[in-house]
Amino acid sequence: MISPLELIISKSLKPVSVSAGAEIKIEFNQVPNKNTMGVNRWSGNGEIVDVPLKDNVLIVPIEKGKYVYDVYANWDKGSSSFTFVIEVK
């Protein structure tokens, strides 16, 4: 299975520019099963950090740089994950 970081690199996805400390709200058309949604942040060296969510909102780091996020959740009919990259300016 390909990691989110490898996916971003292989697809040459462009980061979305965000302000330091910005809030990103995670929403789905269908609500995931209770206590199944989470977010990981991947670093360039492969380190994975669990990112806390409060009311489905994650807070962007204040340090400038590129960050890769992996949002995952489960529903009654399956599970999925979504990857995106941001650049804090």
ChimeraX attribute file (.defattr): number of C-alpha atoms within 10 A of each C-alpha:
attribute: neighborCount
match mode: 1-to-1
recipient: residues
	/A:1	4
	/A:2	7
	/A:3	11
	/A:4	22
	/A:5	21
	/A:6	13
	/A:7	13
	/A:8	16
	/A:9	10
	/A:10	10
	/A:11	8
	/A:12	9
	/A:13	11
	/A:14	12
	/A:15	15
	/A:16	12
	/A:17	13
	/A:18	16
	/A:19	15
	/A:20	16
	/A:21	13
	/A:22	14
	/A:23	14
	/A:24	13
	/A:25	12
	/A:26	14
	/A:27	10
	/A:28	7
	/A:29	5
	/A:30	7
	/A:31	11
	/A:32	17
	/A:33	12
	/A:34	9
	/A:35	8
	/A:36	11
	/A:37	19
	/A:38	17
	/A:39	21
	/A:40	18
	/A:41	20
	/A:42	20
	/A:43	14
	/A:44	11
	/A:45	7
	/A:46	12
	/A:47	9
	/A:48	14
	/A:49	12
	/A:50	12
	/A:51	15
	/A:52	12
	/A:53	15
	/A:54	8
	/A:55	7
	/A:56	14
	/A:57	14
	/A:58	17
	/A:59	15
	/A:60	18
	/A:61	17
	/A:62	12
	/A:63	12
	/A:64	12
	/A:65	12
	/A:66	17
	/A:67	19
	/A:68	19
	/A:69	21
	/A:70	20
	/A:71	17
	/A:72	16
	/A:73	19
	/A:74	17
	/A:75	14
	/A:76	7
	/A:77	5
	/A:78	8
	/A:79	13
	/A:80	10
	/A:81	13
	/A:82	11
	/A:83	17
	/A:84	18
	/A:85	19
	/A:86	17
	/A:87	19
	/A:88	19
	/A:89	12
